[in-house]
Amino acid sequence: MRFAAGRAALGIVADGSVGVAADARFAGETSPASILFVHRRLSDGDTYYLSNRENRTETVEAHFRVTGKAPELWHAETGTSEPVSYRIEKGETVVPLILDPDESVHVVFRTPATVPSRTVATVTPSEITMFAGPWNVSFQPDRGAPLNVTLADLAPLDVNADPGIRYFSGIATYGKTFDAPSGWNRTRPLWLDLGDVRELAEVRINGRPAGTAWHAPFRLEIGALVKPGRNQLTVKVANLWVNRLIGDAQPGAAKIAWAAGPTYRADALLRRSGLVGPVRLLTDSAHH
């Protein structure tokens, strides 16, 4: 079923067997059930909210039962929008999309289509540099971990030899300096790609907030904050409290967390934790 918010009613997604085209369908994806959608009819058009519910990238052609209007992609997290490629055929508008794991997007139809198809250059991030170690890491006090350590390179906290770090739960703050990329200028985007983060990261560049990354790809645009020469990167990463509970269950452990009842056993599997990386700087490489 689909939910049609606003003035439209809740209805069944047609599959064509009764002579009615599907309101939205997605061709080329790994699993037919991986993308859910909500269709809302606007006063001047239509909007479809798409959600990739899988932990994998989905490359699809999205077919919408809308014609006569050119689609745009709207991103709720940033408030930004951009045009997207499309073609109108057989009573549908077909939009090629790449949805990252757990990504959602609004496909909005409001602007009249002046041509039956449009190709928009896609932006493929290309690596400028990868951040090697060392990394300075500080931990919240009174959580069992040392206040500060230096990591020769990034690695999950849950594999660290120090039990205070291995079982740490809370906020770990990673810091290092980096030089502005040679040849890069502010006419091009500059993305900080954190690689794998478990679970949420708050980023600052030269002490100024760059944003929060909470799902893959853990990537933020930082071009406006980077200055010529040396820059300071600070990444605060919050993880789950599971590892602390497992640590507290170890024989002879001094308990740091508190729970109302029994939770995890001492031999429970530790969760991936911290800034795993790799951390890279990316810029654009547009192609059709």
VEXDRENVO-984736 format. One line per 10 residues: number of its first residue (from 1); their letters; for each residue z negated, y, x of C-alpha. Coordinates in Angstrom, 2 decimals, m for minus. Example, Ala and Ser with C-alpha at 12.3 -4.5 7.8 and 13.67 -1.06 7.14 Angstrom:
BEGIN
1) AS) m7.80:m4.50:12.30 | m7.14:m1.06:13.67
//
This chain:
BEGIN
1) MRFAAGRAAL) 0.00:0.00:0.00 | 0.25:3.62:1.00 | m1.88:6.60:0.15 | 0.07:9.62:m1.05 | m2.35:12.51:m0.91 | m2.04:15.87:m2.62 | 0.04:15.87:m5.78 | 1.62:12.45:m5.26 | 0.06:9.33:m6.69 | m1.16:6.19:m5.00
11) GIVADGSVGV) 1.70:3.71:m4.97 | 3.21:0.56:m3.54 | 5.42:0.70:m0.47 | 8.74:m0.62:m1.68 | 10.59:m3.09:0.52 | 14.01:m2.68:m1.05 | 13.80:m5.85:m3.15 | 13.54:m3.80:m6.35 | 16.22:m1.32:m5.35 | 13.80:1.31:m4.02
21) AADARFAGET) 13.75:2.14:m0.32 | 10.44:2.02:1.51 | 8.68:5.38:1.74 | 8.21:4.74:5.47 | 9.01:1.78:7.69 | 8.90:1.19:11.43 | 11.53:m0.82:13.30 | 11.18:m2.21:16.78 | 7.39:m2.40:16.98 | 5.50:m5.45:18.21
31) SPASILFVHR) 3.57:m5.99:14.99 | 4.66:m4.77:11.53 | 1.06:m3.93:10.60 | 0.16:m1.89:13.68 | 1.11:1.55:12.33 | m0.50:2.86:9.16 | 0.60:6.03:7.40 | m0.43:8.52:4.77 | 2.26:10.56:3.00 | 1.39:13.92:1.54
41) RLSDGDTYYL) 3.85:15.99:m0.42 | 3.72:19.71:0.48 | 4.88:22.67:m1.57 | 7.78:23.14:0.85 | 8.26:19.63:2.23 | 6.47:16.44:3.27 | 4.07:15.33:5.96 | 3.39:11.81:7.17 | 0.25:11.03:9.13 | 0.87:8.05:11.42
51) SNRENRTETV) m1.83:6.06:13.19 | m1.27:3.42:15.85 | m4.21:1.09:15.31 | m3.46:m1.15:18.29 | m4.56:m0.97:21.91 | m0.97:m0.92:23.10 | 1.94:1.53:23.19 | 4.34:1.22:20.27 | 7.99:2.28:20.64 | 9.54:2.49:17.19
61) EAHFRVTGKA) 12.21:4.02:15.05 | 10.36:5.47:12.08 | 12.40:5.57:8.86 | 11.26:8.12:6.27 | 12.58:8.42:2.73 | 13.22:12.13:3.28 | 16.55:13.91:3.82 | 17.68:17.48:4.29 | 14.78:18.57:6.51 | 14.32:18.45:10.29
71) PELWHAETGT) 11.11:16.73:11.46 | 8.47:18.16:13.76 | 5.54:16.45:15.47 | 2.13:18.06:14.91 | m0.91:17.13:16.98 | m4.27:17.67:15.30 | m6.28:17.50:18.55 | m4.52:20.45:20.19 | m3.00:22.32:17.23 | 0.41:22.14:18.93
81) SEPVSYRIEK) 3.75:21.06:17.52 | 7.24:20.41:18.79 | 10.65:19.40:17.45 | 11.66:15.77:17.72 | 14.94:13.86:17.79 | 16.24:12.53:14.47 | 19.26:11.33:12.57 | 19.88:11.31:8.82 | 21.58:8.21:7.44 | 21.62:6.12:4.26
91) GETVVPLILD) 19.12:8.32:2.45 | 16.57:8.27:5.28 | 15.60:10.35:8.26 | 15.14:8.17:11.35 | 12.79:9.47:14.05 | 12.34:7.69:17.41 | 8.67:7.70:18.40 | 6.47:6.44:21.20 | 2.84:6.18:20.11 | 0.21:5.57:22.77
101) PDESVHVVFR) m2.69:3.17:22.07 | m4.82:4.52:19.20 | m2.66:7.67:19.01 | m2.06:9.50:15.75 | 0.45:12.20:14.87 | 1.74:14.14:11.88 | 5.49:14.03:11.23 | 6.20:17.16:9.19 | 9.40:17.86:7.22 | 9.62:21.53:6.20
111) TPATVPSRTV) 12.48:23.19:8.07 | 15.95:22.72:6.53 | 18.17:20.46:8.63 | 21.35:22.29:9.64 | 22.86:19.23:11.36 | 22.76:15.51:10.48 | 21.24:14.60:13.85 | 19.45:16.20:16.76 | 18.52:15.01:20.24 | 15.54:16.59:21.93
121) ATVTPSEITM) 14.98:16.02:25.64 | 11.94:13.84:26.14 | 9.38:14.66:28.81 | 8.43:11.88:31.18 | 5.45:12.73:33.39 | 6.08:12.09:37.08 | 3.38:11.76:39.71 | 2.83:14.57:42.19 | m0.22:13.19:43.92 | m2.96:10.60:43.55
131) FAGPWNVSFQ) m6.57:11.51:44.29 | m8.04:9.26:46.95 | m11.72:9.14:47.83 | m14.35:10.10:48.58 | m15.92:11.12:45.27 | m19.33:12.70:44.86 | m21.13:11.24:41.85 | m24.39:12.40:40.29 | m26.27:10.61:37.54 | m28.59:11.75:34.79
141) PDRGAPLNVT) m32.17:11.59:36.07 | m34.65:9.00:34.81 | m31.87:6.56:33.92 | m32.48:4.13:36.81 | m29.63:5.32:39.04 | m29.89:7.40:42.22 | m29.44:11.12:41.64 | m26.39:11.34:43.91 | m24.05:8.96:45.71 | m20.73:9.17:47.51
151) LADLAPLDVN) m18.11:6.62:46.51 | m15.48:5.81:49.12 | m13.04:5.41:46.23 | m13.18:5.06:42.48 | m14.40:1.76:41.08 | m16.08:0.76:37.80 | m19.80:1.43:37.82 | m20.49:m2.03:36.40 | m19.34:m3.74:39.62 | m21.44:m1.57:41.94
161) ADPGIRYFSG) m23.81:m3.42:44.27 | m26.69:m1.08:43.36 | m28.38:m2.38:40.17 | m29.33:1.19:39.22 | m25.63:2.10:39.11 | m24.41:m1.24:37.78 | m26.66:m1.04:34.72 | m26.47:2.75:34.33 | m25.90:4.21:30.88 | m25.60:7.94:30.32
171) IATYGKTFDA) m23.52:10.71:31.90 | m22.14:10.35:35.42 | m20.61:13.48:36.96 | m17.75:13.01:39.40 | m16.67:15.82:41.71 | m14.09:16.44:44.40 | m11.87:19.22:45.73 | m8.08:19.20:45.73 | m5.27:21.48:46.82 | m2.78:22.93:44.36
181) PSGWNRTRPL) 0.44:20.89:44.69 | 3.01:22.42:47.00 | 6.20:23.37:45.17 | 4.56:23.39:41.74 | 4.67:26.64:39.76 | 3.23:27.71:36.42 | 6.59:27.44:34.65 | 6.04:23.67:34.64 | 3.14:21.77:33.08 | 0.50:20.20:35.28
191) WLDLGDVREL) m1.37:17.24:33.83 | m4.52:15.65:35.13 | m4.30:11.94:34.35 | m7.66:10.20:34.65 | m6.30:6.67:34.40 | m8.95:4.51:32.71 | m12.14:6.13:31.41 | m15.08:4.34:29.82 | m15.75:5.95:27.45 | m15.32:9.73:27.25
201) AEVRINGRPA) m14.64:12.45:29.83 | m15.24:16.20:29.89 | m13.19:17.97:32.56 | m13.71:21.29:34.33 | m11.43:22.93:36.85 | m13.10:25.52:39.07 | m16.02:25.56:36.66 | m13.85:26.33:33.63 | m13.52:23.82:30.76 | m10.19:21.99:30.65
211) GTAWHAPFRL) m10.94:19.80:27.64 | m12.23:16.39:26.61 | m10.35:13.10:26.95 | m11.55:10.35:24.62 | m8.58:8.00:24.23 | m5.61:6.73:26.20 | m3.77:8.28:27.85 | m6.77:10.15:29.28 | m4.67:13.16:30.18 | m5.19:16.94:30.03
221) EIGALVKPGR) m2.94:19.89:30.81 | m4.69:21.96:33.53 | m1.93:24.25:34.84 | m3.53:27.46:33.59 | m6.78:26.68:35.43 | m5.41:25.67:38.82 | m5.31:28.40:41.48 | m3.39:28.49:44.77 | m5.15:26.66:47.57 | m8.38:24.70:47.13
231) NQLTVKVANL) m9.67:23.77:43.65 | m12.78:22.03:42.35 | m12.53:19.14:39.89 | m15.56:18.05:37.85 | m15.41:15.11:35.46 | m18.41:14.19:33.31 | m18.13:10.65:31.96 | m20.35:9.21:29.23 | m20.45:5.44:28.78 | m22.04:3.04:26.29
241) WVNRLIGDAQ) m25.70:2.05:26.45 | m24.93:m1.68:26.46 | m25.18:m2.00:30.25 | m28.60:m0.38:30.28 | m29.84:m2.84:27.66 | m28.52:m5.74:29.74 | m30.21:m4.27:32.80 | m33.47:m3.96:30.93 | m33.23:m7.65:30.07 | m33.12:m8.71:33.74
251) PGAAKIAWAA) m36.21:m10.62:34.95 | m38.86:m8.21:36.20 | m36.88:m5.11:35.20 | m38.74:m1.91:34.39 | m37.32:m1.04:30.95 | m35.63:2.34:30.67 | m34.05:2.18:27.19 | m35.78:1.36:23.93 | m34.49:m0.58:20.95 | m36.26:m1.61:17.76
261) GPTYRADALL) m35.45:m5.28:18.27 | m33.92:m7.74:20.72 | m30.41:m6.76:21.83 | m28.55:m8.26:24.80 | m29.51:m11.19:26.98 | m29.73:m10.90:30.76 | m26.52:m12.93:31.18 | m24.48:m10.84:28.72 | m21.13:m9.49:29.91 | m21.34:m5.96:31.29
271) RRSGLVGPVR) m18.99:m3.40:29.76 | m16.48:m1.54:31.92 | m18.09:1.76:32.80 | m17.39:5.16:34.34 | m14.31:6.88:35.75 | m12.14:3.93:36.73 | m8.96:5.84:37.56 | m6.59:6.12:39.24 | m6.74:9.92:38.96 | m3.37:11.62:39.40
281) LLTDSAHH) m1.63:14.96:39.02 | 1.59:14.78:36.99 | 4.35:17.19:36.08 | 7.38:16.91:33.81 | 10.66:15.16:34.34 | 12.82:15.83:31.27 | 15.71:13.59:30.25 | 17.69:12.76:27.12
//
